[in-house]
Amino acid sequence: MRKSDSIITNIDWPLFVSFIILIIFGMATIYSVAFNEDHPAIFALSEKYGKQLLWLGISFFAGLLIFLIDADIYRKVAFPVYLVTLILLVIVLFMPPINGARAWLGVGSMGVQPAEFAKIATALLLSKYISELVVKLQTTKTVLLACLIFFIPSILVAMQPDAGTLVVFSSFLFVMYREGLTFDPIILGVLNSIPGIKFKSTWLGSHFIPVLFCFLFLCVLTLVLSNTSFHPWFFPNTTFKGPTGIIISLFIFSLLALLFIRQFSVKRDRSRILLVIALGFIITSGITLFVSTAFSSLAKHQRDRIELVLGLKEDPDGRDYNRNRAMAAVGSGGAFGKGYKEASVSSLKSNHVPESETDFIFCPYAEEWGFLGSILLVFIYIFMLMRIIYIAERQRLAFNRIYAYCVAMILFYHFAINIGMNIGFAPVIGIPLPFFSYGGSSILSFCIMIFILLKLDSQRKDML
Amino acid sequence: MKLENRKYIIILFILIVGVLYSSRLFYMQVIDDTWVLRAQEIAEKRKEILPPRAVVFDRNGRKIVSNKTYYNLMFIEDNITQLDTVAFGKLINWKPLEVRERFKEIKEGEGVYFNKSNGKKTSNYQTQRAYPFLKELTLDEITTIALHLDNFPGFYEEVTSMRSYPYSNGANILGYLNEVSREEIEEDRFYRPGGNIGRSGIERFYEKELRGRKGIKYVVTSAMNNAIESYANGKYDTIAKQSPGLTLSMDITLQAYGELLMQNKKGCIVAIEPKTGEILTMVSAPTFDPNLLVGRKNINLNYPKLSKDINKPLFPRPLQAEYPPGSIFKLVQALIAMQEGVIRSTSGFPCNKSVVGCHDHPNAAGVAQAVQYSCNPYFYAVVKKIIQQQKKRNNFADAEIGLNLWHKYMNSFGLGNKLDTDISGQRPGLIPNSKYYDRIYGHNQWAFSTIRSISIGQGEIKLTPLQMANIAAIIANKGWYITPHFVKSIGKKGPLPIYLKRNQTMVDAVHFSSVIEGMRRVINEPGGTGSAARLEEVVVCGKTGTVQNSQGQDHSVFIAFAPMDNPKIALAIFVENAGAGGAWAAPIASLIIEKYLFNKVTNKDSEKLIIETTLSNIRRP
């Protein structure tokens, strides 16, 4: 009895409530999307909402078990669980393919996707490994070993093939970044081989991951905008090419940053920060210019291929079908939405948006609730992510912190990619929207993920 | 930097994504309309439902235009799976090649159109849209096909309605429907390709009153293009509404009788109820069965035949044929002269045959007698007095003033300009004014002596039979008329407002009695030219005319009204190449009047003779 008291009093209510709200929203959306007049009861097991509810029941039962078991167990079982998952990921490759992917264990609606659980297992083992390191992720060996932990399952997942989950595994890089991942051994190895140079650490090495992402983002943005032109409101009668626009905005941001710095920084640091901003501006502008000129100097067919991949080619009824329909559904929701069960584009019955109960579930939600609902959902997710990072940072145990970061980054990736592909910001790769999308494995794994986090957090004071 | 501070980088990433996504959602959902339109394109279909066209009744409530159900065999290309053209051809009795040709025809004929704005040929054909493969099938035809349609997915039957004319009379009044043209579709969003529009007659003039209100149903369609539910529970739907019918002033039995009398002849009968201007019957002979022009198949088959027929059955003579009126015109001349005060009802003029030919009769000692004898020299003298009023010294200038005054009078009788009848496409006739003669002879180069043949309704004068009947109505009304019209009531609302308005002529009522007396004598006094129109029970007033025709036999014309007191029917009969007015036109008038007033026929012999006679000018191909 004392234990269940403690879980209720020690549970992080903001996270739990936002989690429950998302579950309810998701369930309501599935009920609306898959609604069948012949079986209107939400418990109807023949319908998708009935099945989802059953899986939710299983998930909460699992949650109950997790709450009852001492949190200490996860460090202990991390490695065996990881091994079992790997074995399942191998076995699944020999199963008959469904929709072109060998992702399912078992048959029919009760089948499970090991890839969903592989994320938890990897998160647990990675947390255990990094938390037990005496020296943080500073040496080549430890970095490679940590990377190996998620490379193996991601390669197995890629063989299914499941591009979505593969991408999600790269979220662990951010976790490692938080835990002190540095690429200095490599960078210094190159730099210090130049005679006369002797660095102890580099800024680039320690912040390699975010820099890498900024770089990739800038490249993609440049490509996406390379064929566009726009008329800025501050310079009427002029036309800017997309990349020029990026450089102009970078310049404006730099100026703003300078002003900002003047107000808030210590005098001593100012010249250094000035240098960083100036360098940052020059480097980013350089990248933009380089990418755009490189792109335009490519041969026509090469450009076409890149444009197709990035969705720059208008092909609303062909390659771009899914995204075009999804965006039509989201955009037509308007400010206040069409009303519950009134989704005309994305309901399963109208079927214009494929997979509108799973990967594209944001469509019917946004269509029914409009901008008001969409912004609320974005807000809840962002709030949840912030809360998890807050929880992570208050842990005394490194294992708990690292695990919390894993959960935050996995959820962030799912959120960003899933909603991004609904609004034309991300390529269409099928990954579920956490707590929302229909699908037993995904809902169960996300719930377990959150329940473990809640349990770990509730016991943070018991330790030591 | 402390490791813990790295969380800010991560938080920054998350916040950037949050802000980016929020602004993108705001732009997509609140500001930009593109996606709303795209969604409508994708998922909403506007289905238009045409109500049946309004029915038309005659003045006694008989249904003379109704609708008959037909069937179209529709197809949607996307739903067709592996069409066996041989089996399908067998089902509809076509060769496989014809089936393929028909598909090609639909794709090119109904799908491709010339886009004016960009000068390109645009294909409008859509594989997910329904097109008629066969049109206008009867119930029998569709039932044999429908039995096997299950074997041909993608095909289905659709109910349509087409016009039906139970009486097969009045074709030139009722008009016909035909497929709308591209221009009409562009002009009026009501019409869709393949739809029908009134092409002539009542169907055309009252198109908007007949077509009804289109119903619009918004449906949500699935990716398979099936309608899955009504949009927003039908909140924006409108129901198709059939218009209330039109009631024509026409008496269908009288019309049928008139057409019977005029069979194998060329000419017209126009009968008007003087008090209301309602057209009781308007026969244009030869005529045709309106059922011949129902539906595309029939039109394609029959229209070329009818339009090539040398007897011109499609030509609505009462409205469009312009004939010299002959002696009936003298009535109007006398009225104008009395109004102008240049003669009095008792004025006499000698029958001076040296001016113009005349038959033997006593000198007319007044208007009534002049009308009775139809004395040509009398009306020369009368019209000369109108035209040459000695208002100017110069004879030519004087004639110009006189003629223009006369012209104004004529206009007030609805002559020389189009009557606003509710069938469009009529001709104005011709009443010359000074400008007209100036063009021919030069300014101040003509006087009454030049143009004197207008006195007796010959020369340049031309009237349509409708205008002739209207003269009879004006005289019956003693000076006014309501524009002759075909529709007595639109629904229960009565006729169009202009058909309630009295048009006053420039001649006062007092001057009519002598003319009417003359018309009475024409028929009822011994030696009157119109004695063939005499009836026992009722006093008929009339005037015969014989229109000289340089191309052949004279035309026979007769206008009349009856009864003399409280006239109920005014009419004009015009029979081409039939000789004197009294010989053919007058007996036809008497049969029509008796049929209308008493619904009986006394003079069976005359009726038989008229019905059986084929006038020589009717040519058979």
Chai-1 contact restraints between the chains, C-beta under 6 A:
chainA,res_idxA,chainB,res_idxB,connection_type,confidence,min_distance_angstrom,max_distance_angstrom,comment,restraint_id
A,R178,B,R6,contact,1.0,0.0,6.0,A-B,restraint_1
A,G180,B,L3,contact,1.0,0.0,6.0,A-B,restraint_2
A,P210,B,I9,contact,1.0,0.0,6.0,A-B,restraint_3
A,M327,B,W35,contact,1.0,0.0,6.0,A-B,restraint_4
A,A328,B,W35,contact,1.0,0.0,6.0,A-B,restraint_5
A,A328,B,R38,contact,1.0,0.0,6.0,A-B,restraint_6
A,A328,B,A39,contact,1.0,0.0,6.0,A-B,restraint_7
A,A328,B,I42,contact,1.0,0.0,6.0,A-B,restraint_8
A,G331,B,M28,contact,1.0,0.0,6.0,A-B,restraint_9
A,G331,B,Q29,contact,1.0,0.0,6.0,A-B,restraint_10
A,G331,B,W35,contact,1.0,0.0,6.0,A-B,restraint_11
A,S332,B,W35,contact,1.0,0.0,6.0,A-B,restraint_12
A,S332,B,V36,contact,1.0,0.0,6.0,A-B,restraint_13
A,S332,B,A39,contact,1.0,0.0,6.0,A-B,restraint_14
A,G333,B,Q29,contact,1.0,0.0,6.0,A-B,restraint_15
A,G334,B,Q29,contact,1.0,0.0,6.0,A-B,restraint_16
A,A335,B,V30,contact,1.0,0.0,6.0,A-B,restraint_17
A,S344,B,A43,contact,1.0,0.0,6.0,A-B,restraint_18
A,S344,B,V220,contact,1.0,0.0,6.0,A-B,restraint_19
A,V345,B,A39,contact,1.0,0.0,6.0,A-B,restraint_20
A,V345,B,I42,contact,1.0,0.0,6.0,A-B,restraint_21
A,V345,B,A43,contact,1.0,0.0,6.0,A-B,restraint_22
A,K349,B,I228,contact,1.0,0.0,6.0,A-B,restraint_23
A,S350,B,A43,contact,1.0,0.0,6.0,A-B,restraint_24
A,S350,B,V220,contact,1.0,0.0,6.0,A-B,restraint_25
A,S350,B,S222,contact,1.0,0.0,6.0,A-B,restraint_26
A,S350,B,I228,contact,1.0,0.0,6.0,A-B,restraint_27
A,N351,B,S222,contact,1.0,0.0,6.0,A-B,restraint_28
A,N351,B,A223,contact,1.0,0.0,6.0,A-B,restraint_29
A,H352,B,I42,contact,1.0,0.0,6.0,A-B,restraint_30
A,H352,B,A43,contact,1.0,0.0,6.0,A-B,restraint_31
A,H352,B,A223,contact,1.0,0.0,6.0,A-B,restraint_32
A,G370,B,Q29,contact,1.0,0.0,6.0,A-B,restraint_33
A,F371,B,L25,contact,1.0,0.0,6.0,A-B,restraint_34
A,F371,B,Q29,contact,1.0,0.0,6.0,A-B,restraint_35
A,F371,B,V30,contact,1.0,0.0,6.0,A-B,restraint_36
A,S374,B,L25,contact,1.0,0.0,6.0,A-B,restraint_37
A,I375,B,S22,contact,1.0,0.0,6.0,A-B,restraint_38
A,V378,B,G18,contact,1.0,0.0,6.0,A-B,restraint_39
A,V378,B,Y21,contact,1.0,0.0,6.0,A-B,restraint_40
A,V378,B,S22,contact,1.0,0.0,6.0,A-B,restraint_41
A,I382,B,G18,contact,1.0,0.0,6.0,A-B,restraint_42
A,L385,B,I14,contact,1.0,0.0,6.0,A-B,restraint_43
A,I389,B,K7,contact,1.0,0.0,6.0,A-B,restraint_44
A,F412,B,I14,contact,1.0,0.0,6.0,A-B,restraint_45
A,A416,B,V17,contact,1.0,0.0,6.0,A-B,restraint_46
A,I419,B,Y21,contact,1.0,0.0,6.0,A-B,restraint_47
A,I423,B,R24,contact,1.0,0.0,6.0,A-B,restraint_48
